[in-house]
């Protein structure tokens, strides 16, 4: 028999094929060449015919030059940190694509001179939070807190409750972040109860500011006490509220989740928040509040190191000005519509053991801990969980009572057909 290795086509000959020319322009020569090498190896091993190399390469090429893959989030966790937190709206994606080339991010087309960086995004943010006298954007909420500490409390004390010494994902501790800025923490009260007098007694000449942190990823219940922002606003030092999740205004589904507008109206000097959580935009740290304080933060040397790029500014503005982002749409979706969708999908997929069931979704991303969001899901046999993750696109559900649940609160209605097709491919 003929050794299959003799039939392996040369790399340069395969790359020169017209069918692969467009792929090289889109993905780069290196990515396509790697796919060619993999196909050649399959020919050597006898698993692929030499005439099928080009078809194999085209079938195995990634959709983009980046290694990250788009997934369908069917977990029911709206702001899923491991899946990239907030999905961007179509308007935001278009804005990012438009801003990918040269853009007037810091240029006045009318005068031909340098302009305020990201003026459109900053204006949109200011409009969304009328109580803010001034706004600024950095690359995430941790950066917003860091910049605040660097400017307002270098070598000074930050007064905060012991019950708000928060650790978030991957072992990241906010107290350590603040101390890295050269500030000292003045802990007051106890884990479960802190009063206004505790803050007042701790304030002195060494105080930089009072910090109120929303414990966004846990709850302390029972015999507890914690003063509101209004009670702390008159202590004679800046009051900084880290609301975390990025809710800009009250939302009926999350009555206990702090929002920027309410925090500022209650007396906070500054509010810091995330842009890629309940706001539904790109990763960003929002700083809103007193004009003089925000200007000080903006002039701090570290502000340059923490600033956002043109793509983030474009996505943020589009998220604020454009149609409702997917995160907000997921929050606003009625249980009735979710149930109807689940029943239709289950009927379509009945031959695969699917059935419609009630479910409980959640905000995720450190927002609204312990707040259940009634939802509906398609329930499948357990084996589908692994099979769906291995598909194209990957579908990530959750395991519950030895079944694979596909929660529809985090699946857009126009993705139902794609979800059903993913299940069918698993079955085949």
C-alpha positions in Angstrom: 0.0 0.0 0.0 1.1 3.6 -0.7 2.4 5.4 2.4 -0.1 8.2 3.0 2.7 10.5 4.0 3.8 10.7 0.4 0.5 12.3 -0.6 0.7 15.2 1.9 0.4 18.5 -0.1 3.1 21.1 0.4 2.2 23.9 2.8 2.9 26.7 0.4 0.8 25.0 -2.3 -2.2 24.8 0.1 -1.8 28.4 1.3 -1.7 29.6 -2.3 -5.2 28.1 -3.0 -7.7 30.9 -3.7 -10.2 29.5 -1.2 -7.7 30.3 1.6 -6.8 33.8 0.4 -9.8 35.5 2.1 -9.2 33.5 5.3 -5.6 34.7 5.5 -6.7 38.3 5.0 -9.3 37.9 7.7 -7.5 35.8 10.2 -3.8 36.2 9.4 -1.4 33.9 7.7 -0.2 32.3 11.0 -3.7 31.1 12.1 -4.4 29.6 8.7 -1.0 28.0 8.5 -1.6 26.3 11.8 -4.9 24.9 10.5 -3.1 23.6 7.4 -0.4 21.9 9.6 -3.2 20.2 11.6 -4.9 19.0 8.4 -1.5 17.7 7.0 -1.0 15.7 10.1 -4.4 14.0 9.7 -3.3 13.0 6.2 -0.1 11.5 7.5 -2.1 9.5 10.0 -4.4 8.3 7.4 -7.5 10.0 8.7 -7.9 12.5 5.9 -7.5 12.3 2.1 -5.1 14.8 0.5 -7.8 16.1 -1.7 -9.9 17.1 1.4 -7.2 19.2 3.0 -8.5 22.6 1.9 -12.1 21.7 3.0 -10.8 20.5 6.3 -8.9 23.8 6.9 -11.9 25.9 6.1 -14.1 23.8 8.4 -11.7 24.1 11.3 -10.7 27.7 11.1 -11.8 29.8 14.1 -14.4 32.6 13.5 -11.8 35.3 14.5 -8.1 35.6 15.1 -8.7 35.8 18.8 -8.9 32.6 20.9 -12.0 33.6 22.9 -15.3 32.1 21.7 -18.8 33.4 21.7 -21.0 31.3 23.9 -24.8 31.1 24.6 -25.3 31.8 28.3 -28.1 29.6 29.5 -27.0 29.5 33.1 -29.6 32.0 34.3 -26.9 34.2 35.8 -27.4 37.6 34.0 -24.0 39.1 34.8 -21.8 36.0 34.7 -18.2 37.0 35.5 -16.7 33.9 33.9 -18.6 34.5 30.7 -17.5 38.1 30.4 -20.2 39.8 32.5 -22.5 42.1 30.5 -23.0 41.2 26.9 -22.9 44.4 24.7 -25.9 45.6 22.8 -25.9 45.6 19.0 -25.6 49.4 19.1 -22.5 49.1 21.4 -20.9 46.5 19.1 -21.5 48.7 16.0 -20.0 51.6 17.9 -16.9 49.6 18.8 -16.4 48.5 15.2 -16.8 52.2 14.0 -14.2 53.3 16.6 -11.8 50.6 15.7 -10.1 52.8 13.1 -9.1 56.5 13.4 -11.7 58.3 15.5 -12.3 61.8 17.0 -12.0 60.5 20.5 -9.8 63.4 21.5 -10.2 65.8 18.5 -12.6 68.6 17.7 -13.5 68.3 14.0 -15.0 71.8 13.9 -11.9 73.6 15.2 -9.2 71.1 14.2 -7.8 71.2 17.8 -7.5 68.8 20.6 -10.7 68.2 22.5 -11.8 66.6 25.8 -11.2 62.9 25.6 -14.5 60.8 25.3 -16.7 63.9 25.6 -19.7 62.1 24.2 -19.5 59.2 26.6 -19.0 61.5 29.6 -22.0 63.6 28.5 -24.2 60.5 28.1 -23.2 59.4 31.6 -23.9 62.8 33.1 -27.3 62.8 31.5 -28.1 59.3 32.9 -27.3 60.5 36.5 -28.6 64.0 36.8 -27.6 64.2 40.5 -23.9 64.0 39.5 -22.2 67.4 39.1 -19.3 65.8 37.2 -18.3 62.4 36.0 -15.2 60.5 35.1 -14.5 57.0 33.7 -11.5 54.7 34.4 -10.9 51.1 33.5 -12.9 49.3 36.2 -14.5 49.9 39.6 -11.3 48.8 41.5 -9.5 51.5 39.6 -12.1 54.1 40.6 -11.6 53.2 44.2 -7.8 53.2 43.9 -7.8 56.6 42.2 -10.1 58.0 44.9 -7.7 56.8 47.7 -4.6 58.0 45.8 -6.0 61.5 45.6 -8.1 61.9 48.8 -6.3 59.8 51.4 -2.5 59.4 50.7 -1.0 58.9 54.2 -4.5 59.5 55.7 -7.2 57.4 57.1 -10.2 55.9 55.4 -13.0 55.3 57.8 -15.2 52.3 57.1 -17.3 49.7 58.9 -15.8 46.3 59.8 -18.9 44.7 58.2 -17.8 46.1 54.8 -14.3 44.8 54.6 -15.2 43.0 51.4 -13.4 40.3 49.5 -14.6 39.7 45.9 -13.7 37.1 43.3 -10.3 35.4 43.0 -9.2 36.5 46.5 -9.3 40.2 45.7 -9.7 42.3 48.8 -10.8 45.9 48.8 -9.0 46.8 52.0 -5.7 45.6 50.5 -6.4 47.8 47.4 -6.9 50.9 49.5 -3.8 50.2 51.6 -1.8 49.9 48.4 -2.6 53.5 47.7 -0.8 54.6 50.9 -4.0 55.0 52.9 -4.7 53.6 56.4 -7.9 51.9 57.3 -9.8 53.0 60.3 -12.2 50.3 61.0 -15.3 51.1 63.1 -18.2 49.3 64.6 -18.6 45.5 64.6 -19.2 42.9 61.9 -22.9 43.0 62.3 -23.7 46.5 63.8 -22.2 49.9 63.1 -23.7 53.2 64.1 -23.3 56.8 63.1 -21.5 57.6 66.4 -18.9 55.0 65.5 -18.0 56.9 62.3 -18.2 60.3 64.1 -15.9 59.3 66.9 -13.3 58.1 64.4 -13.1 61.3 62.3 -10.2 63.6 63.0 -7.5 65.6 61.3 -6.0 62.4 59.8 -9.3 61.5 58.0 -9.2 61.4 54.2 -12.8 60.3 53.7 -15.6 58.0 54.9 -16.2 55.0 52.7 -19.5 53.1 52.5 -19.1 49.8 50.6 -22.1 47.9 49.4 -21.4 44.2 50.3 -22.6 43.2 46.9 -21.7 39.5 47.0 -23.0 38.5 50.4 -25.7 39.4 53.0 -25.5 39.7 56.8 -28.9 39.1 58.3 -30.4 39.0 61.8 -29.3 41.4 64.5 -27.7 44.0 62.3 -27.5 47.8 62.0 -25.9 50.1 59.4 -26.5 53.8 58.9 -27.7 55.1 55.5 -25.8 57.6 53.4 -28.0 60.4 54.5 -27.0 59.8 58.1 -23.3 60.0 57.3 -23.4 63.0 54.9 -23.0 65.6 57.6 -19.8 64.4 59.2 -17.6 67.1 57.7 -15.5 64.9 55.4 -16.0 63.5 51.9 -18.4 60.6 51.8 -17.6 58.0 49.1 -20.2 55.3 48.2 -19.0 52.2 46.4 -22.2 50.8 45.0 -20.4 48.2 42.9 -23.0 46.8 40.5 -23.4 49.9 38.3 -27.2 50.5 38.7 -27.6 54.1 37.7 -31.2 54.6 38.8 -33.7 52.5 40.8 -35.1 49.4 39.2 -38.4 47.8 40.3 -37.0 44.3 40.2 -34.2 45.2 42.6 -35.7 47.5 45.3 -32.8 47.0 47.7 -29.9 47.4 45.2 -28.2 50.8 45.7 -28.1 53.1 42.6 -26.0 56.1 41.8 -28.7 58.7 41.5 -30.2 57.8 44.9 -26.8 57.6 46.6 -25.9 61.1 45.4 -29.2 62.6 46.4 -28.8 61.0 49.8 -25.6 63.0 50.3 -22.7 61.0 48.9 -19.8 63.2 47.7 -18.7 60.6 45.2 -20.1 57.3 43.9 -18.0 54.6 42.3 -19.5 51.8 40.2 -18.9 49.2 37.5 -19.9 49.8 33.9 -20.1 46.1 32.9 -22.7 45.0 35.4 -26.2 46.3 35.8 -25.5 49.3 33.5 -25.0 46.6 30.8 -22.0 48.2 29.1 -18.3 47.6 28.7 -15.8 47.1 31.6 -15.3 50.5 33.1 -15.2 52.2 36.5 -17.6 55.1 36.9 -16.8 58.1 39.2 -19.7 60.4 39.8 -20.4 63.3 42.1 -19.0 66.5 43.4 -17.4 68.5 40.6 -14.3 69.7 42.6 -13.5 66.2 43.8 -14.0 64.6 40.4 -11.7 67.2 38.9 -9.1 66.5 41.5 -9.2 62.8 40.6 -9.0 63.6 36.9 -5.8 65.6 37.4 -4.1 63.0 39.6 -1.1 61.5 37.7 -2.5 58.0 38.1 -5.6 58.9 36.1 -3.6 58.6 32.9 -2.6 55.0 33.8 -6.1 54.1 34.6 -7.9 55.7 31.7 -10.1 53.8 29.2 -9.5 53.4 25.5 -11.5 54.6 22.6 -13.4 51.3 22.2 -14.6 51.4 25.8 -15.7 55.0 25.4 -17.6 54.2 22.2 -19.3 51.1 23.8 -20.2 53.0 27.0 -21.8 55.9 25.1 -23.8 53.5 22.9 -24.9 51.5 25.9 -26.2 54.7 27.6 -27.8 56.4 24.6 -28.8 53.4 22.5 -31.5 50.7 22.9 -31.9 48.8 26.1 -28.8 46.7 26.7 -29.2 42.9 27.0 -28.7 43.0 30.8 -31.6 45.4 31.3 -33.7 43.4 28.8 -33.0 40.2 30.8 -34.1 41.9 34.0 -37.3 43.3 32.4 -38.4 40.1 30.7 -41.7 38.8 32.1 -42.1 35.3 33.6 -45.0 34.8 31.2 -43.0 35.3 28.1 -40.1 33.1 29.5 -42.6 30.3 30.2 -44.1 30.5 26.8 -40.7 30.3 25.1 -39.6 27.4 27.3 -42.8 25.5 26.4 -42.3 26.0 22.7 -38.7 24.9 22.8 -39.5 21.9 24.9 -42.2 20.8 22.5 -39.8 21.3 19.6 -37.1 19.2 21.4 -39.4 16.6 23.0 -37.8 13.7 21.2 -34.5 14.5 23.1 -36.1 14.3 26.5 -36.7 18.0 26.9 -39.4 19.5 29.1 -40.3 23.0 30.3 -39.7 23.7 34.0 -39.8 26.6 36.4 -36.4 28.1 37.3 -34.8 30.7 39.5 -32.2 33.1 37.9 -30.0 35.6 39.5 -28.2 38.9 38.8 -24.7 37.6 39.4 -21.5 39.6 39.2 -21.8 40.7 42.8 -25.1 42.4 42.3 -28.3 41.8 44.3 -27.1 38.8 46.3 -29.8 36.5 47.4 -32.5 38.1 45.2 -34.3 35.4 43.2 -35.5 36.2 39.7 -38.4 33.8 38.7 -37.6 32.2 35.4 -38.3 29.3 33.0 -35.9 26.7 31.6 -35.7 23.8 29.2 -34.7 20.7 31.1 -32.6 18.0 29.4 -30.9 14.8 30.4 -27.6 15.5 32.3 -25.3 14.3 29.5 -26.3 17.3 27.4 -24.4 19.7 29.7 -21.0 18.5 28.5 -22.1 17.9 24.9 -23.5 21.5 24.6 -20.3 23.0 26.0 -18.3 21.2 23.3 -20.5 22.5 20.5 -20.3 25.4 18.1 -21.3 27.8 19.5 -20.8 26.4 23.0 -23.9 26.5 25.2 -23.4 26.8 28.9 -26.3 25.7 31.1 -26.3 24.5 34.7 -26.8 21.2 36.4 -29.7 20.9 38.9 -31.2 17.7 40.3 -29.2 15.6 37.8 -30.6 17.5 34.8 -29.2 20.0 32.5 -31.2 23.2 32.7 -31.1 25.9 30.0 -32.5 29.0 31.7 -34.0 31.4 29.2 -33.7 34.6 31.2 -30.1 34.9 29.9 -30.9 33.7 26.3 -32.2 36.4 24.0 -35.5 35.4 22.2 -33.8 35.6 18.8 -31.3 32.9 20.0 -34.0 30.3 20.6 -33.6 28.8 17.2 -29.8 28.6 17.6 -30.3 27.0 21.0 -32.6 24.3 19.6 -30.2 23.6 16.8 -27.3 23.2 19.3 -29.4 20.5 21.1 -30.2 18.7 17.8 -26.5 18.6 16.9 -25.7 17.0 20.2 -28.2 14.3 19.6 -26.7 13.5 16.3 
